[in-house]
Amino acid sequence: MKEETPIIQDRLSSFLIEDRYRIYRHLIMQVFILIISISNFFDAPDKVNLSLNRIEGWLGYYIFLNLLVYFNAYVLFPRFLARKKVGLYTLSVVVFIIVMGFVMIWLQDKFYDIAVMHHEPSPPAIILNIVSSVLAMFFFIGGIAALLSLKQWMTDNRRISHLKAAASASELKYLKNQINPHFLFNVLNNANILVEDEPEVATDILLKLDELLRYQLNGSALKKVMLNDDIRFLSNYLELEKTRRDNFEYNITKEGYMNNVEVAPLLFIPFVENAVKHNGSREQVAFVDISFHLHPGKLIFTCRNSVSEDAAEQKETGGLGMVNIRRRLDLLFGDSYQLQQRKTDGIYTVKLEVTL
């Protein structure tokens, strides 16, 4: 019984938030609205009234309830409450209910059937009916808002769970493939060759390698790192790459005050590794140009590299497929990022914009 409970909860969560069940959720809502509105046909529990006036009144009430649900679900909630603007949402709901209250009065006036009472209702009865209708609308909209809030909460929780799972599952793979053994062997071999003739250069290489590996191991365990630290990591990586290649140049530029900016660790290295991996043959002069532009609330990362015409297509990024890189970006930023890739005239460019 205990094992079945998480399965039921997971299925309920999937039904409430996944797009493949959207049509079924709408169908259930329509059945719910139909059950509420169909009461218009009953003068008493055992007396059905199917007059034309009642049918028209039911249709108007059915459309009215749908307006309450879907205007709140697709306009008011996503624009205000989903963005934590509770005051504006409350005000918009009040205005919306006032407008819909007039619509309700018009519907009742137009389709009110006096067959049961045989006389017009008294003013107190009309006022009581209006007040009860307004309160019913408040509760109805409140219930929909609560359901939408639950859906958003479950979606956010699932995104966080997926991010944690993806981080745990890919961390070892990421670390193993991040700095591959071939790269390490060449760097250490270069340092070994330079030990006797240029010991200062060899020492500098080993210090950069130590800082590179230390940051990789320590930074991967953190949720956020300073952007400048991540940029220093990229610089060390490219500097070490330069020591083992004769025809290789790189440049890193920064625009904006970045001292207090934090980002996810190792966010940019996959693109830089990709640029190094596919930047042409060793006989050609290769380059990697990286830029960071900080705008209010937004960071733009651009990586340009030379690529020979006969080079393999850039399908892999730092040992992880581009699909997985996009997946990580989806989990980290949702819809708050843009990733563009293009290859023109022997230059491959990746541009990543993220909302901070």
C-alpha positions as CSV (number, residue, x, y, z in Angstrom):
1,M,0.0,0.0,0.0
2,K,2.9,2.4,0.9
3,E,4.5,1.6,-2.5
4,E,1.3,2.4,-4.4
5,T,0.9,5.9,-2.9
6,P,3.9,7.5,-4.6
7,I,2.9,6.0,-7.9
8,I,-0.6,7.4,-7.5
9,Q,0.8,10.8,-6.6
10,D,3.2,10.8,-9.5
11,R,0.3,9.9,-11.9
12,L,-1.8,12.6,-10.5
13,S,1.0,15.1,-10.8
14,S,1.6,14.1,-14.4
15,F,-2.1,14.4,-15.2
16,L,-2.2,17.9,-13.8
17,I,0.9,19.4,-15.4
18,E,1.8,17.5,-18.6
19,D,0.7,18.8,-21.9
20,R,-0.3,15.4,-23.2
21,Y,-3.2,15.4,-20.7
22,R,-4.3,18.9,-21.5
23,I,-7.4,17.8,-23.6
24,Y,-8.5,15.5,-20.8
25,R,-8.2,18.3,-18.2
26,H,-10.4,20.5,-20.4
27,L,-12.9,17.8,-20.9
28,I,-13.2,17.3,-17.1
29,M,-13.6,21.0,-16.7
30,Q,-16.4,21.1,-19.3
31,V,-18.2,18.2,-17.6
32,F,-17.9,20.1,-14.3
33,I,-19.3,23.3,-15.8
34,L,-22.1,21.3,-17.5
35,I,-23.1,19.7,-14.2
36,I,-23.3,23.2,-12.6
37,S,-25.2,24.8,-15.5
38,I,-27.7,22.0,-16.1
39,S,-29.4,22.8,-12.8
40,N,-31.2,25.6,-14.8
41,F,-33.5,23.0,-16.3
42,F,-34.9,22.0,-12.9
43,D,-37.7,23.9,-11.1
44,A,-37.6,21.2,-8.4
45,P,-35.5,18.1,-7.9
46,D,-38.2,16.1,-9.8
47,K,-39.5,18.7,-12.2
48,V,-37.6,19.4,-15.5
49,N,-38.3,22.5,-17.6
50,L,-37.1,22.2,-21.2
51,S,-38.7,25.4,-22.5
52,L,-36.9,27.5,-25.2
53,N,-36.4,30.2,-22.6
54,R,-34.7,27.7,-20.3
55,I,-32.5,26.3,-23.1
56,E,-31.4,29.8,-24.1
57,G,-30.8,30.7,-20.4
58,W,-28.7,27.5,-19.9
59,L,-26.6,28.2,-22.9
60,G,-25.9,31.8,-21.7
61,Y,-25.0,30.5,-18.2
62,Y,-22.8,27.8,-19.7
63,I,-20.8,30.4,-21.7
64,F,-20.8,32.7,-18.7
65,L,-19.1,30.0,-16.6
66,N,-16.6,29.2,-19.3
67,L,-15.6,32.9,-19.4
68,L,-15.1,32.9,-15.7
69,V,-12.8,29.9,-15.9
70,Y,-10.7,30.6,-19.1
71,F,-10.3,34.3,-18.8
72,N,-8.9,33.8,-15.3
73,A,-6.8,30.8,-16.5
74,Y,-5.3,32.3,-19.6
75,V,-5.3,36.1,-18.9
76,L,-5.5,37.1,-15.2
77,F,-3.6,34.3,-13.6
78,P,-0.5,34.1,-15.9
79,R,-0.3,37.9,-16.2
80,F,-0.5,38.7,-12.5
81,L,-0.7,35.9,-9.9
82,A,1.9,33.6,-11.6
83,R,4.3,36.6,-11.5
84,K,3.6,37.1,-7.8
85,K,1.6,40.3,-8.4
86,V,-1.1,39.5,-5.8
87,G,-2.4,43.0,-5.4
88,L,-2.9,43.5,-9.2
89,Y,-4.4,40.1,-9.5
90,T,-6.9,40.8,-6.7
91,L,-7.8,44.2,-8.3
92,S,-8.2,42.6,-11.7
93,V,-10.5,39.9,-10.3
94,V,-12.7,42.4,-8.5
95,V,-13.0,44.5,-11.8
96,F,-13.7,41.3,-13.7
97,I,-16.4,40.1,-11.3
98,I,-18.1,43.5,-11.4
99,V,-18.2,43.3,-15.2
100,M,-19.4,39.7,-15.1
101,G,-22.0,40.7,-12.4
102,F,-23.6,43.0,-14.9
103,V,-23.6,40.2,-17.5
104,M,-25.2,37.9,-14.9
105,I,-28.0,40.5,-14.2
106,W,-28.6,40.9,-17.9
107,L,-28.8,37.1,-18.3
108,Q,-31.2,36.7,-15.4
109,D,-33.4,39.6,-16.6
110,K,-33.5,38.2,-20.1
111,F,-34.1,34.6,-19.4
112,Y,-35.8,34.7,-15.9
113,D,-38.6,32.2,-16.0
114,I,-41.6,33.1,-13.8
115,A,-43.4,29.8,-14.4
116,V,-42.6,28.6,-10.8
117,M,-43.4,31.7,-8.7
118,H,-45.9,33.3,-11.1
119,H,-44.8,36.8,-10.1
120,E,-41.8,39.1,-10.4
121,P,-39.3,38.7,-7.5
122,S,-39.1,41.4,-4.8
123,P,-36.2,43.9,-4.6
124,P,-34.7,42.2,-1.5
125,A,-34.8,38.8,-3.4
126,I,-33.1,40.4,-6.4
127,I,-30.4,41.9,-4.2
128,L,-29.9,38.7,-2.3
129,N,-29.6,36.8,-5.6
130,I,-27.0,39.3,-6.9
131,V,-24.9,39.1,-3.7
132,S,-25.0,35.3,-3.7
133,S,-24.1,35.2,-7.4
134,V,-21.1,37.6,-6.8
135,L,-19.9,35.5,-3.9
136,A,-20.3,32.3,-6.0
137,M,-18.1,33.9,-8.7
138,F,-15.5,34.9,-6.1
139,F,-15.4,31.3,-4.8
140,F,-15.4,29.9,-8.3
141,I,-12.5,32.0,-9.5
142,G,-10.7,31.4,-6.3
143,G,-11.0,27.7,-6.7
144,I,-9.6,27.9,-10.3
145,A,-6.8,30.2,-9.0
146,A,-5.9,27.7,-6.3
147,L,-5.9,24.8,-8.8
148,L,-3.6,26.8,-11.2
149,S,-1.3,27.7,-8.3
150,L,-1.1,24.0,-7.4
151,K,-0.3,23.2,-11.0
152,Q,2.5,25.9,-11.1
153,W,3.9,24.7,-7.7
154,M,4.0,21.1,-9.0
155,T,5.6,22.2,-12.2
156,D,8.3,24.1,-10.4
157,N,8.9,21.2,-8.0
158,R,9.2,18.8,-10.9
159,R,11.7,21.1,-12.7
160,I,13.8,21.3,-9.5
161,S,13.7,17.5,-9.1
162,H,14.7,17.0,-12.7
163,L,17.5,19.5,-12.3
164,K,18.8,17.7,-9.2
165,A,18.5,14.3,-10.9
166,A,20.2,15.6,-14.1
167,A,23.0,17.2,-12.1
168,S,23.6,14.0,-10.1
169,A,23.4,11.7,-13.1
170,S,25.6,13.8,-15.4
171,E,28.2,15.1,-12.8
172,L,30.6,12.2,-13.1
173,K,30.2,12.0,-16.9
174,Y,30.7,15.8,-17.1
175,L,33.8,15.7,-15.0
176,K,35.3,12.7,-16.9
177,N,34.7,14.3,-20.2
178,Q,35.2,17.9,-19.3
179,I,39.0,17.7,-19.4
180,N,39.8,14.6,-21.3
181,P,42.9,12.4,-20.6
182,H,44.4,13.3,-24.0
183,F,44.4,17.0,-23.1
184,L,45.9,16.3,-19.6
185,F,48.6,14.1,-21.1
186,N,49.7,16.7,-23.6
187,V,49.7,19.5,-21.0
188,L,51.8,17.4,-18.6
189,N,54.1,16.3,-21.4
190,N,54.7,19.9,-22.4
191,A,55.4,20.9,-18.8
192,N,57.9,17.9,-18.6
193,I,59.7,19.0,-21.7
194,L,60.0,22.6,-20.5
195,V,61.2,21.7,-16.9
196,E,64.9,21.9,-17.8
197,D,65.0,24.6,-20.4
198,E,62.2,26.9,-19.2
199,P,61.3,25.9,-15.6
200,E,59.3,29.1,-15.0
201,V,57.0,28.4,-18.0
202,A,56.6,24.8,-16.8
203,T,55.7,25.9,-13.3
204,D,53.2,28.4,-14.7
205,I,51.6,25.6,-16.8
206,L,51.3,23.3,-13.7
207,L,49.8,26.1,-11.6
208,K,47.2,26.8,-14.2
209,L,46.4,23.1,-14.5
210,D,46.1,22.8,-10.7
211,E,43.8,25.8,-10.6
212,L,41.8,24.5,-13.5
213,L,41.2,21.0,-12.0
214,R,40.6,22.4,-8.5
215,Y,37.9,24.8,-9.7
216,Q,36.3,22.1,-11.8
217,L,36.0,19.7,-8.8
218,N,35.0,22.3,-6.3
219,G,32.8,24.5,-8.5
220,S,30.8,21.5,-9.8
221,A,29.4,20.9,-6.2
222,L,28.1,24.5,-5.9
223,K,24.7,25.9,-7.1
224,K,26.2,29.3,-8.0
225,V,29.7,30.6,-8.7
226,M,31.0,34.1,-9.4
227,L,31.0,34.9,-13.1
228,N,34.5,36.2,-12.9
229,D,35.7,32.9,-11.5
230,D,34.1,31.0,-14.3
231,I,35.7,33.4,-16.9
232,R,39.1,32.8,-15.2
233,F,38.5,29.0,-15.5
234,L,37.9,29.5,-19.3
235,S,41.0,31.6,-19.6
236,N,43.2,28.9,-17.9
237,Y,41.7,26.3,-20.1
238,L,42.4,28.2,-23.3
239,E,45.9,29.3,-22.1
240,L,46.8,25.6,-21.5
241,E,45.4,24.8,-24.9
242,K,47.7,27.4,-26.4
243,T,50.8,25.9,-24.8
244,R,50.3,22.7,-26.7
245,R,49.4,24.2,-30.1
246,D,51.5,26.5,-32.2
247,N,48.8,28.1,-34.4
248,F,46.2,28.9,-31.8
249,E,45.0,32.3,-30.5
250,Y,42.2,33.2,-28.2
251,N,40.6,36.4,-26.8
252,I,38.2,37.0,-23.9
253,T,36.4,40.4,-23.6
254,K,34.0,41.6,-20.9
255,E,31.6,44.5,-21.1
256,G,29.8,45.6,-17.9
257,Y,30.4,45.4,-14.2
258,M,30.5,41.7,-13.4
259,N,32.0,41.6,-9.9
260,N,28.7,40.7,-8.2
261,V,27.2,38.5,-10.9
262,E,26.6,34.8,-10.1
263,V,26.0,32.0,-12.6
264,A,25.6,28.2,-12.6
265,P,29.0,26.6,-12.4
266,L,30.7,25.4,-15.6
267,L,28.0,26.9,-17.7
268,F,30.1,28.1,-20.6
269,I,32.9,25.5,-20.8
270,P,31.0,23.1,-23.0
271,F,30.7,25.7,-25.8
272,V,34.4,26.6,-25.4
273,E,35.5,23.0,-25.6
274,N,33.4,22.6,-28.7
275,A,35.1,25.6,-30.2
276,V,38.6,24.2,-29.4
277,K,37.6,20.7,-30.7
278,H,36.3,21.9,-34.1
279,N,38.5,24.9,-34.9
280,G,40.3,23.4,-37.9
281,S,43.5,21.5,-38.5
282,R,46.8,22.1,-36.7
283,E,48.4,23.5,-39.9
284,Q,45.9,26.4,-40.0
285,V,45.9,29.4,-37.7
286,A,42.9,28.8,-35.4
287,F,41.2,31.2,-33.0
288,V,38.5,31.3,-30.3
289,D,36.9,34.7,-29.5
290,I,34.8,34.9,-26.4
291,S,32.7,37.8,-25.1
292,F,30.6,38.5,-22.1
293,H,28.1,41.5,-22.3
294,L,26.2,42.3,-19.2
295,H,23.0,44.2,-19.6
296,P,20.3,45.1,-17.0
297,G,18.9,41.7,-16.0
298,K,20.6,39.9,-18.8
299,L,23.9,38.3,-19.7
300,I,25.0,37.6,-23.3
301,F,27.7,35.1,-23.9
302,T,29.2,34.8,-27.4
303,C,31.8,32.3,-28.6
304,R,33.3,32.5,-32.1
305,N,35.8,30.0,-33.5
306,S,37.4,29.3,-36.8
307,V,36.4,26.0,-38.5
308,S,37.8,24.4,-41.6
309,E,35.4,23.5,-44.4
310,D,36.2,19.8,-44.1
311,A,35.8,19.8,-40.3
312,A,33.2,17.5,-38.8
313,E,29.9,19.1,-37.9
314,Q,29.8,20.4,-34.4
315,K,27.3,17.9,-33.0
316,E,28.9,17.3,-29.6
317,T,29.7,19.9,-26.9
318,G,32.3,19.0,-24.4
319,G,31.4,15.3,-24.3
320,L,27.7,16.0,-23.8
321,G,25.3,16.2,-26.8
322,M,23.8,19.6,-27.6
323,V,20.4,18.0,-26.7
324,N,21.7,17.5,-23.1
325,I,23.1,21.0,-23.0
326,R,19.7,22.5,-24.0
327,R,18.1,20.2,-21.5
328,R,20.3,21.7,-18.7
329,L,19.5,25.2,-19.9
330,D,15.8,24.4,-19.9
331,L,16.0,23.2,-16.3
332,L,18.1,26.1,-15.2
333,F,16.3,28.9,-16.9
334,G,13.0,27.6,-18.3
335,D,12.0,30.1,-21.0
336,S,14.4,32.8,-19.8
337,Y,17.2,32.0,-22.2
338,Q,17.9,32.1,-25.9
339,L,20.5,29.9,-27.7
340,Q,21.6,30.6,-31.2
341,Q,24.1,28.7,-33.4
342,R,25.3,29.6,-36.9
343,K,28.2,28.8,-39.3
344,T,29.2,31.4,-41.9
345,D,32.4,31.8,-43.9
346,G,34.5,29.4,-41.9
347,I,33.4,30.9,-38.5
348,Y,31.2,29.1,-36.1
349,T,29.2,31.2,-33.6
350,V,27.3,30.4,-30.5
351,K,25.3,33.1,-28.7
352,L,23.6,32.4,-25.4
353,E,21.4,35.0,-23.6
354,V,20.3,34.3,-20.1
355,T,18.1,36.2,-17.7
356,L,19.8,36.9,-14.4
